[in-house]
Amino acid sequence: MDACVENERLSVPDPWEHEDFEICLRSKNSNGMVIDDGRNVLGHVMFISARGRITLVSVVVHPDHRRKGLGSRLLAPLVRRIGSPSSLCRSIDVTVSDRLLGPHLFFRHNGFLATEVKHHHFGPDHDGYRFSRSVDSLSSFERALGAKQ
């Protein structure tokens, strides 16, 4: 968990601490995945599955390993999951600060659409954009991958 905390610290303006990860992982329907190179944790995703959707609460890749497809690899199992006919989850949502262009571009690159502006979501004069990816937006190839799970 130390590596996840360090990756957060290097990546986001309001990073998670150990206790944030512990609280998230103890709560019902919360999960996390990491990606590593056999020695180091290169990135992680934390998410909540509830009410027919997956809500991403933290997606981070170490700055030295960005733009290599690792973030997309972290999202891939979740995209396959919403594409699976047996899955109750039909969409993936995430709310991103209006001040962070990199994550906006990342989620757009991964097929997410900005669906809502959440005014003052992160505090006064600090809006969030909700990005969503639903089963309806999956390609036939992605649906076929989900069906093979």
TORFIGU-687204 format. One line per 5 residues: their letters; for each residue y, x, z of C-alpha. Coordinates in Angstrom, 1 decimal, always signed. Each point is the difference from the previous one (the first is absolute). Layout:
N
a) Y/X/Z; ...
This chain:
149
mdacv) +0.0/+0.0/+0.0; +2.3/+3.0/+0.5; +0.0/+0.6/-3.8; +1.0/-3.7/-0.6; +2.9/+0.3/+2.5
enerl) +1.1/+3.2/-1.6; -0.2/-1.5/-3.6; +2.1/-2.9/+1.3; +2.6/+2.3/+1.5; +0.3/+1.9/-3.3
svpdp) +0.2/-3.1/-2.1; +1.9/-2.9/+1.4; +3.3/-0.5/+1.9; -1.6/-2.0/+2.8; -3.4/+1.6/+0.5
wehed) -2.9/-1.4/+2.0; -1.1/+1.8/+3.1; -3.5/+0.2/+1.5; +0.4/-3.2/+2.0; +1.0/-1.9/-3.2
feicl) -3.2/+1.0/-1.6; -2.0/-0.9/+3.1; +1.7/-3.4/+0.3; -0.6/-0.8/-3.6; -3.7/+1.1/+0.0
rskns) -0.7/-2.0/+3.2; +1.4/-3.2/-1.4; -2.2/-2.6/-1.7; -0.4/+0.3/-3.7; +1.7/+3.4/-0.2
ngmvi) -1.5/+2.9/-1.9; +0.8/+3.4/-1.3; -1.2/+2.5/-2.5; +0.8/+3.7/-0.5; -0.4/+2.3/-3.0
ddgrn) -0.8/+3.6/+0.6; -1.0/+3.2/-1.7; -2.7/+0.9/+2.4; +2.3/+1.9/+2.3; +3.3/-1.9/+0.2
vlghv) +1.0/-3.7/+0.0; +2.2/-0.4/-3.1; +0.9/-3.6/+0.5; -0.8/-3.3/+1.6; +0.4/-3.8/-0.4
mfisa) +0.1/-2.4/+2.9; -0.4/-3.7/-0.7; -0.6/-3.5/+1.4; -2.4/-2.5/-1.6; +0.9/-3.6/+1.0
rgrit) +0.7/-3.4/-1.5; -1.3/+0.9/-3.5; +2.1/+3.1/-0.4; +0.1/+3.7/+0.8; +3.3/+1.2/+1.4
lvsvv) +0.7/+3.7/-0.3; +1.7/+1.3/+3.1; +0.0/+3.8/-0.7; -0.8/+1.9/-3.2; +0.8/+3.7/+0.2
vhpdh) -1.0/+3.1/-2.1; +1.0/+3.4/+1.2; +3.1/+1.2/-2.0; -1.9/+3.0/-1.4; -2.7/-2.2/-1.5
rrkgl) +2.1/-2.8/-1.5; -0.1/-0.9/-3.7; -3.7/+1.0/-0.3; -1.4/-3.6/+0.2; -1.0/+0.1/+3.7
gsrll) +2.1/-3.0/+0.9; -1.5/-2.0/-2.8; -3.5/+1.1/+1.1; +0.8/-1.3/+3.5; +1.0/-3.4/-1.5
aplvr) -3.0/-0.2/-2.4; -2.6/-1.4/+2.5; +2.5/-2.7/+1.1; +0.8/-0.9/-3.6; -3.8/-0.3/-0.7
rigsp) -0.3/-2.1/+3.1; +2.5/-2.6/-1.2; -1.8/+0.0/-3.3; -3.4/-0.8/+1.5; -1.1/-3.6/-0.4
sslcr) -1.5/+0.1/+3.5; +3.2/+1.2/+1.7; +2.2/-2.4/+1.9; +3.0/+2.3/-0.5; +1.8/-0.8/-3.3
sidvt) +3.1/+2.1/+0.3; +1.5/+3.2/+1.4; +3.5/+0.0/+1.4; +2.3/+2.7/+1.3; +3.7/-0.1/+1.1
vsdrl) +2.0/+3.1/-1.0; +3.4/+1.1/+1.2; +2.8/-0.5/-2.6; +0.9/+3.7/+0.7; -3.2/+1.5/-1.2
lgphl) -0.2/+0.2/-3.8; -3.2/+2.1/+0.0; -2.2/-2.7/+1.5; +1.6/-2.6/-2.2; -1.0/+2.0/-3.1
ffrhn) -3.5/+0.8/+1.4; -0.8/-3.7/+0.6; +1.4/-1.0/-3.4; -2.2/+2.7/-1.6; -3.0/-1.5/+1.8
gflat) +0.5/-3.5/-1.4; +2.0/-1.5/+2.9; +3.0/-2.3/-0.7; +3.1/-0.4/+2.1; -0.3/-3.6/+1.1
evkhh) +2.5/-0.5/+2.8; +3.1/+1.6/+1.6; -0.3/-0.2/+3.8; +3.6/+0.3/+1.2; +0.5/+2.0/+3.2
hfgpd) -3.8/+0.6/+0.3; +0.4/+3.5/+1.3; +3.2/-0.7/+1.9; +3.6/-0.9/-0.7; +1.0/+0.9/-3.6
hdgyr) -3.5/+1.3/-0.6; -2.0/-2.2/-2.3; -3.6/+0.2/-1.1; -1.6/-0.9/-3.3; -3.4/-1.7/+0.1
fsrsv) -2.4/+1.3/-2.7; -3.1/-1.9/-0.8; -3.1/+0.5/-2.1; -2.2/-3.1/-0.4; -3.4/-0.5/-1.5
dslss) +1.8/-1.8/-2.9; +1.7/+3.3/-0.9; -3.2/+2.0/-0.3; -1.2/+1.1/-3.4; -3.5/-1.2/-1.2
feral) -1.2/+3.6/+0.6; +1.2/-0.1/+3.7; -1.6/-3.4/+0.5; -3.2/+1.3/-1.3; +0.1/+3.0/+2.4
gakq) +0.6/-2.5/+2.9; -2.9/-2.1/-1.1; -2.3/+3.0/+0.2; +0.6/+0.6/+3.7
